[in-house]
Amino acid sequence: MSTFMKLVLGFIAFLIYGALVIYGCGLKDECLQQTKDVLLDKISQNPALSGIQVEQDKCGLLTMTGAVGNAAAKSQAIAACEGCGSRLDASGVVIQSIDNCILKASHNEAQNTIMLEGIVPNQKTKANILAIAERLHGKKNVSDKLQVYGLSGPRVDVFEQAATSGLPLLSYFDGDARLETTHQRTQFWGTVRTHSLERDMDELKEIESGYDVVHDKADIIVLDQSHCQEKLNGILSKHKILFKTSSAEISAKSNRLLVDLEDVLEQCESLNVVIEGHTDTRGDASENQKLSESRAKAVMNRLYKIGLRTGRATVLGLGETKPIADESTPGGLAKNRRIEFKLQGVK
């Protein structure tokens, strides 16, 4: 056979081999695509695998990524690819469990800053936590270092409720304080300035039966008796208990003020208090006396509802008999319409 014929036959063989390779690769790609499609179909039928994604590279390697709730779900994802063997890389599948979620909040009272760290179940939970922190401390004073999973379900709801209910309680502490919240437990660290924390902690426990709330390292501060009246006067000099016009109904705007006043009374637990009601001189004097007494009683009842021990408060309606300001101006009239707290046994 001539050299020329050998070259021709060699070239024909090369073309046939190339065609067979291209055809074989096509079949392989088609087969791999079918494998990927079957895998995706199986994954879509399993709610536990909703966070899984599958990609295929040019070499036919299938890469599985995403998040699942536990190790069993990850095993189900791998088992869904029957016969994949070494062609499946599932190292990108991570296990995200509510058991790994924790909110760590550290409050610096001097700077009114708060740092948020840890892992939260989802973006909604993170947004709600940030909204509360920013409302309490201002957006610029919140340091957000939270990581986010993609979880949902009843345990996630418990976590979110505990986190958003526990965060505001840091305001009860004197100085720096911190908390850690999971779906099973919330713990506080710091020195407490009020017994109100204990009541709110009881409410936190009601999130669900068995939810654990502790503040093992917290102490209750008791004010020196000589400072109790001073503290009450200081609060009432800056804020006023408000009522609806000609009524003993307390305005909702005063809710926080009454909580703060009750906090002080809790710190002065050995002293009883007389709640005095005062009015301006407009209207009938006897009606003003009745109104002043009714308003003082309303304040006393609200304090009892907040948590003041029953029997520690008495009321006195003084009407218009003890003005403290000239009533020739609206400002003077407003100053005379007031509630005063007088601790018994304190000069």
C-alpha positions as CSV (number, residue, x, y, z in Angstrom):
1,M,0.0,0.0,0.0
2,S,1.3,3.3,-1.0
3,T,2.2,6.0,1.4
4,F,-0.6,8.2,0.0
5,M,-3.2,5.6,0.6
6,K,-2.0,5.1,4.2
7,L,-2.4,8.8,4.8
8,V,-5.9,8.8,3.3
9,L,-7.0,5.8,5.5
10,G,-5.4,7.4,8.6
11,F,-7.3,10.6,8.0
12,I,-10.6,8.8,7.5
13,A,-10.0,6.9,10.8
14,F,-9.3,10.1,12.6
15,L,-12.6,11.6,11.3
16,I,-14.5,8.5,12.4
17,Y,-12.9,8.6,15.9
18,G,-13.7,12.3,16.3
19,A,-17.3,11.7,15.3
20,L,-17.6,8.8,17.8
21,V,-16.1,11.0,20.6
22,I,-18.4,13.9,19.9
23,Y,-21.4,11.5,19.8
24,G,-20.3,9.8,23.0
25,C,-19.9,13.1,24.8
26,G,-23.3,14.2,23.6
27,L,-24.8,11.1,25.1
28,K,-22.9,11.6,28.3
29,D,-24.0,15.2,28.6
30,E,-27.6,14.2,27.9
31,C,-27.3,11.5,30.5
32,L,-25.9,13.8,33.1
33,Q,-28.6,16.4,32.4
34,Q,-31.2,13.7,32.9
35,T,-29.5,12.8,36.2
36,K,-29.6,16.4,37.3
37,D,-33.3,16.8,36.3
38,V,-34.2,13.7,38.2
39,L,-32.3,14.9,41.2
40,L,-34.0,18.3,41.2
41,D,-37.4,16.7,40.8
42,K,-36.8,14.5,43.8
43,I,-35.6,17.4,45.9
44,S,-38.6,19.5,44.9
45,Q,-40.9,16.8,46.3
46,N,-39.3,16.9,49.8
47,P,-40.1,20.1,51.8
48,A,-37.1,19.4,54.1
49,L,-34.8,20.0,51.0
50,S,-36.4,23.2,49.8
51,G,-33.1,25.1,50.5
52,I,-31.0,22.9,48.2
53,Q,-29.6,23.9,44.8
54,V,-27.8,21.7,42.2
55,E,-25.4,22.9,39.5
56,Q,-23.5,20.9,36.9
57,D,-20.0,21.9,35.5
58,K,-18.5,21.2,32.1
59,C,-16.9,18.1,33.4
60,G,-20.1,16.6,34.5
61,L,-19.6,17.1,38.2
62,L,-22.8,17.8,40.1
63,T,-22.5,20.3,43.0
64,M,-25.1,20.5,45.7
65,T,-25.3,23.6,47.9
66,G,-27.8,25.1,50.3
67,A,-29.1,24.6,53.9
68,V,-31.0,21.9,55.6
69,G,-32.4,21.6,59.1
70,N,-30.6,18.5,60.3
71,A,-28.2,15.7,59.4
72,A,-31.0,13.4,58.3
73,A,-32.2,15.9,55.7
74,K,-28.6,16.2,54.3
75,S,-28.5,12.4,54.0
76,Q,-31.8,12.5,52.2
77,A,-30.4,15.1,49.7
78,I,-27.4,12.9,48.9
79,A,-29.5,9.7,48.6
80,A,-31.7,11.5,46.1
81,C,-28.9,11.3,43.6
82,E,-28.9,7.5,43.0
83,G,-25.7,6.3,41.4
84,C,-24.0,9.7,41.4
85,G,-21.1,8.5,43.5
86,S,-18.0,10.6,43.2
87,R,-19.7,12.8,40.6
88,L,-21.7,14.5,43.4
89,D,-20.1,17.1,45.6
90,A,-22.4,17.8,48.6
91,S,-19.8,19.5,50.8
92,G,-21.6,22.8,50.2
93,V,-24.8,21.6,52.0
94,V,-24.7,23.0,55.6
95,I,-26.9,22.1,58.5
96,Q,-28.9,25.0,59.9
97,S,-30.7,24.1,63.1
98,I,-32.7,26.2,65.5
99,D,-30.5,24.7,68.2
100,N,-27.6,26.7,66.8
101,C,-29.5,30.0,66.9
102,I,-28.6,32.4,69.7
103,L,-29.0,36.2,70.2
104,K,-26.3,37.8,72.3
105,A,-27.0,41.4,73.2
106,S,-24.6,43.6,75.2
107,H,-25.8,47.0,76.5
108,N,-23.4,49.8,77.4
109,E,-25.4,52.2,79.6
110,A,-22.9,55.1,79.6
111,Q,-23.0,55.4,75.8
112,N,-26.5,53.9,75.4
113,T,-25.1,51.5,72.8
114,I,-26.0,47.9,72.2
115,M,-24.2,45.2,70.3
116,L,-26.1,42.4,68.7
117,E,-24.3,39.1,67.9
118,G,-25.1,35.5,67.1
119,I,-27.2,33.6,64.7
120,V,-31.0,34.3,64.2
121,P,-33.4,32.0,62.3
122,N,-34.4,34.2,59.4
123,Q,-34.4,37.8,58.0
124,K,-37.8,38.6,59.5
125,T,-36.6,37.8,63.0
126,K,-33.5,39.9,62.4
127,A,-35.5,42.8,61.2
128,N,-37.8,42.7,64.2
129,I,-34.8,42.6,66.6
130,L,-33.1,45.5,64.9
131,A,-36.3,47.5,65.0
132,I,-36.6,47.2,68.7
133,A,-33.0,47.9,69.4
134,E,-33.0,51.0,67.2
135,R,-36.2,52.3,68.8
136,L,-34.7,51.9,72.3
137,H,-31.2,53.1,71.6
138,G,-31.2,54.9,68.2
139,K,-30.1,53.5,64.9
140,K,-26.6,54.9,65.1
141,N,-26.1,53.2,68.5
142,V,-26.9,49.7,67.4
143,S,-24.0,47.5,66.2
144,D,-25.4,44.7,64.0
145,K,-23.2,41.6,63.8
146,L,-26.0,39.1,63.4
147,Q,-25.8,36.1,61.1
148,V,-29.0,34.8,59.5
149,Y,-30.3,31.3,58.7
150,G,-33.3,30.5,56.6
151,L,-35.5,28.6,59.1
152,S,-39.2,28.7,59.9
153,G,-41.6,26.8,62.1
154,P,-43.0,26.9,65.7
155,R,-39.5,26.9,67.4
156,V,-38.5,29.8,65.3
157,D,-41.7,31.7,66.5
158,V,-40.7,31.0,70.1
159,F,-37.2,32.3,69.5
160,E,-38.4,35.5,67.9
161,Q,-40.9,36.2,70.7
162,A,-38.3,35.6,73.4
163,A,-35.8,37.8,71.7
164,T,-38.1,40.7,71.0
165,S,-39.6,40.5,74.5
166,G,-36.3,40.1,76.3
167,L,-34.4,42.9,74.6
168,P,-36.3,45.8,76.2
169,L,-35.7,44.4,79.7
170,L,-32.0,45.4,79.5
171,S,-33.2,48.9,80.3
172,Y,-34.0,47.7,83.9
173,F,-30.3,47.1,84.6
174,D,-28.0,49.6,86.3
175,G,-24.8,49.9,84.3
176,D,-23.7,47.5,81.6
177,A,-25.8,44.4,81.0
178,R,-26.2,41.6,78.6
179,L,-28.6,38.8,77.6
180,E,-28.4,35.5,75.7
181,T,-31.6,34.2,74.1
182,T,-32.3,30.8,72.5
183,H,-35.6,29.0,71.7
184,Q,-35.4,27.3,75.1
185,R,-33.8,29.9,77.5
186,T,-33.1,33.6,78.1
187,Q,-30.4,34.6,80.6
188,F,-29.6,38.1,81.9
189,W,-26.3,39.4,83.4
190,G,-26.1,42.7,85.3
191,T,-27.2,44.6,88.4
192,V,-31.0,45.2,88.5
193,R,-32.3,48.6,89.7
194,T,-35.9,47.4,90.1
195,H,-38.1,44.5,91.0
196,S,-40.1,45.1,87.8
197,L,-37.7,42.8,86.0
198,E,-38.9,39.9,88.0
199,R,-42.5,40.5,86.9
200,D,-41.6,40.9,83.3
201,M,-39.4,37.8,83.5
202,D,-42.5,35.9,84.6
203,E,-44.3,37.2,81.5
204,L,-41.4,36.0,79.4
205,K,-41.7,32.5,80.9
206,E,-45.3,32.5,79.6
207,I,-44.1,32.3,76.0
208,E,-44.5,28.6,76.4
209,S,-44.6,26.0,79.2
210,G,-41.1,25.2,80.4
211,Y,-39.4,28.3,78.8
212,D,-36.5,29.1,81.1
213,V,-35.6,32.7,82.2
214,V,-32.8,33.4,84.6
215,H,-30.6,36.3,85.9
216,D,-28.4,34.4,88.3
217,K,-25.7,37.1,88.5
218,A,-28.1,40.0,89.0
219,D,-28.6,41.9,92.2
220,I,-31.5,44.1,93.3
221,I,-30.4,47.7,94.3
222,V,-32.2,49.2,97.3
223,L,-32.1,53.0,97.5
224,D,-31.0,54.7,100.7
225,Q,-34.3,56.0,102.3
226,S,-33.0,59.6,102.3
227,H,-32.8,59.5,98.5
228,C,-36.2,58.0,97.8
229,Q,-38.2,61.2,98.0
230,E,-35.5,63.0,96.0
231,K,-35.7,60.4,93.3
232,L,-39.5,60.7,93.1
233,N,-39.5,64.5,93.0
234,G,-36.8,64.4,90.3
235,I,-39.0,62.2,88.0
236,L,-42.1,64.3,88.6
237,S,-40.3,67.6,88.0
238,K,-39.5,66.4,84.5
239,H,-42.6,64.5,83.6
240,K,-46.3,64.9,84.6
241,I,-49.0,62.3,85.0
242,L,-51.6,63.2,82.4
243,F,-55.4,62.7,82.5
244,K,-58.2,63.3,80.1
245,T,-59.9,66.6,80.5
246,S,-62.1,66.8,83.7
247,S,-61.6,63.1,84.1
248,A,-59.8,60.6,86.3
249,E,-58.8,58.5,83.2
250,I,-55.1,58.3,82.9
251,S,-53.6,59.1,79.5
252,A,-51.7,56.4,77.8
253,K,-48.9,58.8,77.4
254,S,-48.2,58.4,81.1
255,N,-47.9,54.6,81.1
256,R,-44.1,54.6,81.1
257,L,-43.9,57.3,83.7
258,L,-46.0,55.3,86.1
259,V,-43.8,52.2,85.6
260,D,-40.8,54.4,86.4
261,L,-42.4,55.7,89.6
262,E,-43.4,52.2,90.7
263,D,-39.8,51.2,90.1
264,V,-38.6,53.8,92.6
265,L,-41.2,52.8,95.2
266,E,-40.0,49.2,94.8
267,Q,-36.4,50.3,95.6
268,C,-37.8,52.1,98.7
269,E,-39.8,49.1,99.9
270,S,-39.7,50.0,103.6
271,L,-41.6,53.3,103.0
272,N,-45.3,53.8,102.3
273,V,-46.5,56.6,100.1
274,V,-49.3,59.2,100.1
275,I,-50.5,60.1,96.6
276,E,-51.8,63.6,96.6
277,G,-54.2,64.9,93.9
278,H,-54.3,68.7,93.1
279,T,-56.4,70.8,90.6
280,D,-56.4,74.4,89.5
281,T,-59.0,76.9,90.8
282,R,-61.3,76.8,87.8
283,G,-64.8,75.3,88.5
284,D,-66.5,74.4,91.7
285,A,-64.2,73.8,94.7
286,S,-66.1,70.7,95.9
287,E,-66.1,69.2,92.5
288,N,-62.3,69.9,92.2
289,Q,-61.7,68.2,95.5
290,K,-63.6,65.1,94.2
291,L,-61.7,65.1,90.9
292,S,-58.4,65.4,92.7
293,E,-59.2,62.4,94.9
294,S,-60.5,60.4,92.0
295,R,-57.3,61.0,90.1
296,A,-55.1,60.1,93.1
297,K,-57.1,56.8,93.4
298,A,-56.6,56.1,89.7
299,V,-52.9,56.5,90.1
300,M,-52.8,54.3,93.2
301,N,-54.8,51.5,91.4
302,R,-52.5,51.7,88.4
303,L,-49.5,51.3,90.6
304,Y,-51.0,48.3,92.3
305,K,-51.8,46.8,88.8
306,I,-48.2,47.4,87.8
307,G,-46.9,45.5,90.9
308,L,-46.8,47.8,93.9
309,R,-47.6,45.7,97.1
310,T,-51.2,46.3,98.1
311,G,-51.5,48.6,101.2
312,R,-48.3,50.6,100.6
313,A,-50.2,53.6,99.2
314,T,-53.0,55.9,100.4
315,V,-54.6,58.8,98.6
316,L,-55.4,62.4,99.5
317,G,-57.5,64.8,97.4
318,L,-56.6,68.4,98.1
319,G,-58.4,70.0,95.2
320,E,-57.5,73.6,94.6
321,T,-56.2,74.3,98.1
322,K,-52.5,74.1,97.5
323,P,-51.5,75.9,94.3
324,I,-47.8,76.2,93.5
325,A,-48.1,78.6,90.5
326,D,-49.8,81.8,89.5
327,E,-52.9,80.9,87.5
328,S,-52.9,84.0,85.3
329,T,-51.3,82.0,82.5
330,P,-52.1,78.6,81.0
331,G,-48.7,77.4,82.2
332,G,-49.6,78.3,85.7
333,L,-52.9,76.5,85.6
334,A,-51.2,73.4,84.2
335,K,-48.6,73.3,87.0
336,N,-51.4,73.4,89.7
337,R,-53.1,70.3,88.1
338,R,-50.7,67.7,89.4
339,I,-50.1,64.5,91.3
340,E,-47.5,64.4,94.1
341,F,-45.9,61.5,95.9
342,K,-45.1,62.0,99.6
343,L,-43.2,59.2,101.3
344,Q,-44.2,58.7,104.9
345,G,-41.5,59.0,107.5
346,V,-39.2,61.1,105.2
347,K,-38.7,64.8,105.8
